């Protein structure tokens, strides 16, 4: 597959051109006019941020995307799907309330918020892809029914994928709750009894009630566990672990296959944007945002979901680690920031597998505008 073009704008502005104007130019350069047709229903896929999170993309930037889609004759709506874990976005009521509280109100973004998989996450379309790990994917119905897709992702670290960008935003983010469960189903957390201090944090955060205390130690019921991995992340003593090499590889490959399912029939009607700003070490699904691991870089856009993520990780790793971040040792330009945070995670799996399946190319040309 030939090198794909990834368009890039940095954070520098002037009295003649602000960042909103640069974003609009970026969208034009990346070919949004080829994606949006007159009267098309256009899904703008974004993460609204968990309540308490502060790293998500500022809503006013989404307004620029909305206005551009509308200028081209499209009818845009902002969308995401409900979460698998317990939180403030696990059903459409709390999800929309959280979105509004985080600034994604119609008066700000200029478009309605529609949760793609319905009230309780049970509204989905079955998309047949016959891939290695996924035969039928369960995608939020409103995303499948949309005429076009514009993914606007906040690029950051991720505890299971190494980083989260376009592939995470599309493959996991557009999946209905059943599809999210499908992707997590091979995760098998285990308690390291010698490390467990019986604090109970994992019990409080388990949405399935799959964890109990036995002789002051946590125990996970494998029959009830859905593999969401939240217990791993909240344990303050790193007493819960998974089979990293096996589980993470399958997880990332399933996420890629789900991305293929989402884009099926929309290959020529999709555009991808990554914001390399407030690049936090973990997902926006948490109710907090740790300090950025590098300073703000800019925004990238492409028609290729693999190339844009490859370019994004390269841009992050080309910078030095930010002071006062979770990266405690000095990591200069060229060092892998995501490996420093998650040493057991090979983030390249999603990119390599995406290229292997023809989803996109890891070879890219970075075009500055």
N, C-alpha and C positions, 0 to 999 in steps of 0.2 A: 504494500500500500504506500503511495507517495506521501511526502511530508504534507501535513495539514497546516493551514494558516491559523495562528492564534494572534489576535489583536490585543495590544496592551497600551494602557495609559497609566502614567504614574500619578502621584498625588499632588504634583506641583500645579498651582493655579496662579492667576493674575487678575488684575482689574478688568482685563479684556475677556478672560475665559475662566469661569468657575468649574467646579467638578461636575455639576449637573450638565453643563454644555459638553464637557468632555465625554461624559457617559453617553449622551445622545449621539455624538460623533462615533463613538465606539460601536454602538448598536448599528449605525448605518454602515460602517466599514465591515462589520461581521456579516452583513447581509440580512438584516431583519425584514427588509422589504420583500425578500424572496420567501419568507416564512409566513407572513401575515397577509391573508387575502381579505378583500372587502366582505364585511358582514360575518367574518369567521369568529367563532367563539374561541378565545385564546386563553389557555390556562397558564398563568404565571406562577410557577412552583417556587415557593419560598418557605423558609423555616421562620415561624413567628416568634420563636424563643420561648423557653419555659419561664414561668413566673419567677422573677428574681434574677434571671439572666440578663446581661447587659451587652453581650458581644454580637448579637444578631445585627443584621443589616438595618440601617436606619430607614424607617418607613418612607421618608421623603425621597430616597433614591428609587424606591419602588414606584413612586408617583411619576418619575421621569419615564420609566419603562411603560407604565400604563398610558401616559400621554402619547408616547411614540406609537404604541399599538393602535390607539384610537385615531391618531393622525393618519395611519395607513388604512383606516376603515374597519379595523377589527373591534370586537367587543371583549375587552379583557376582564378577567376575574382573578383574584389572588387565591391560591389554594395550597393545602397540605392535607395529609391524612392523619387519622387519629393514632395515638401512640399505643404500643403494646404494654408498656409499663404503667404503673400508677403515677399520676402526676396531674398537672393542670391542663392537659391536652388529650386525655384518654377518651373523651366523648365530645361531640360537636358543640354542646352548650358551653362547657368549660373551655374548650379550645378557642371558640370565637370570643369569649369573654377575655381570655388571656391575650389573644391577638389585639383586641381593642385596647386593653390596658397597656400593652407594649407599643401602642401608637398606630396600629394598622386599622384605624377607623376610616370610614368612607370619606369623611371630611378632610382627611390627611392624604390618603393614597388615591382617592378618586375612582375606586373600583370596589365591588362587593367582595367579601370574604366568603368562600364556599368550601366547606370541608368535603373532600372528594369521596370519602367512603361512608357518608351518612351519619346518622345520629350516634350509633354505637359501633361504627366501624364495620358493619356487616353489609354495606352496599358496595359490591364489587363486580367487576367483569372478569370472566375467565379467559385468559389469553394463552393459547397453545403455542409453545415454542419448541418442545421436544429436545431440550438441551440435556447435557450430561447429568446435572443435578436437579433441574426443574423441568417437569413435563408441562404442567399447566400453572401459570402465574395468576395470582389474585390481585388485580390492580383496582385502585379506587375508580369507581364507575364514571364519575364526572371527568376524570382525566382522560379515560379512554374515549369518552364521547366528545371531548373537546376537539376542535378542528386543528389546533396547533398548540405547541408547547414552548414556553420560554422558561428555562430553568435559571433561577437567580440564586446562587449558592454562596454561603459564607464559608470560605476556606479556613480550616482549622485542624487541630489534631483530633484523633479519634482512637479510643481505647481498644478497638477490635480491628480497625482497618488501617491504623497508623495515622492516616489523615482522612478527613471528610471533605469532599468537593462535589463536583457534578455527579459522579457515579453514585455516591452516597445519597445526594439530594434527589436523584431520579429513581435509582433502583430501590432504595429503602423508603425514601420519602413519599413515593407515589404508590407504594404497596398498601393495600388495605390491611387491617389488623391480622387477618388470616394469612396474608402474604408476608407480613413481618414475622409472624410465628413460623412460617415456612422457612424463612431465611435463618432464623435462630435455632431451629429444631435440633441441629447437631451439636450445639453447645452443651457441655456437660460439666457444670461446676462441681468441685469437690472441696470439702472442708479439711484443712490441715489442722488436725486436732491439737497438736503441740503448740501451734501459734494462736489458736482461738482462745480468747480471754472471757468469752461469754457475755460480751457487752450488749448484744441484742440489736445492734444497728441493722444487721441484715434482715432480721425478722420484721422490723418496722417498714422496710422498703420493699419487701417481697409482695408483689401484687397478687400472687396466687396462693399465699399462705402455705408455701411449700417448705418453709423452714421452721423447725421447732428446736427447743433447747432440751438436750438429753445429758444429764449429769454435768450441767453448766457448760456444755459445748453445743455449738450449732450443728444441726443435722438437716441435710437436704433430702426431701422425698423426691426421688427421680421420676416417679409417676406423675407428680403434680408440677414439677419444674418445667417451665416453658423455654428455658435457655436464654432469657433476655440479658443476663449478665449483670444486672443492676447490683446484685449482692457483692460481686467481685469489686465493683467500683466504690461502694460505700464502706467496705471493711477497712477500719483504720490500721489493722495489723497485718494486712495482706495474707489473711488466713484462708482465703477462698481462691481457688485456682482452677484453670482449665488445661486441657491438652493443647498447648499453644500452637505447635507446629501443624497438627491435624485439624483442630476445630477452626482456627482462624483462616486457614487456607480455604476450607469448604465454605465458610461464611462469606469471604470476599468473592469467591467464584459464584456463589448464589446471588450475591448483590449485583454482579455484572450481568448474569443471566436475566435477572429482573429488570435491569436497565434495558436490555434488548427487548423484553416484553413490552415495557412502557412505550418504547419508540417504534414498535411494530406498526407499520402503516403511517407513521409520522416522520420517517427518516428524512424527508425533504421539507418537513414543516416543523423543525425543531431548531432552537438556538440556545446556546449555553453561555452563562455569564458567571464568573467567579469573582467575588470581592476578597481581595487580599488585604483586609483591614481588621484591626482588633483580632489578630491571629492567635486565638486562645489555644491552650494545650488540649482541651477536651471539647466534646460536643455541646451544642447549644441546648441540648435536652436537659441539662442540669440547671438547678435553680440558683446558680452563681456563675461567674466568669472569672477565671484566674487571669493574672497579668499576661499580656501578649508575649509570645516567645521570640518574635522579631518585631521591628517597627513596621508601621504601615507601608505597603509596597505600591498598591494600585489596584486596577481592575483589568481583567482579561475577558475576552469573548471569542467564541469560535462556533463553528458548526460541527465540530468533532469532540465528542465527550471524553475520549481518551487523551487526545492531544492537549486539551485545556487543563486537565488534571496533571498531566506530565509537566507542562509548562509551569503550572502553579507551584508544584513541589520543587521544581528546579529554581524558581525565583526565590522561594523561601530559603532554600538551602544555600543560595548564593549570598545571603546576608549573614551578618554576624548575629549571634544570639543577643536578645535584649537583656539589659541589666534588670535585676530584681524580678526575674521570671523563675519558673520552676526548673529551668536549666541552670544548675548551680555552678557547673564548670564552664570555663571560657571556651566557647565554640565559635570560631571565626568563619568567614565566608568559605563555602565549599564543604562544610561539615554537615552531616545529616542531623537536623534538629529533631525530626520525628523519631528516629532511632534512639536519640538521646533520652527522649521521654518514655518511649515504649520499646525497650531493647529486644523484646521477644516478638515484636510484630514486624513482618516483612510487608511493607506497604506496596511494594512493586507487584505483588500477586494480582491485584485488581487491574493494573495497567497492562501487564503481560497477557493476562487472560482475555481482557477486552480486545487487545490487538489480535490475539489468536483467533477469536471468534468473528473478527471483522467488524467489531463495533466502532473501531477507530484506529488511529495510528499513534505510536509513541514518538514518531519522527515529526517534528513540527518546525515551522518558520515563525519566529516571533516578530510581529510587525508593530512597531511603535507608531502611535498616531499623535 
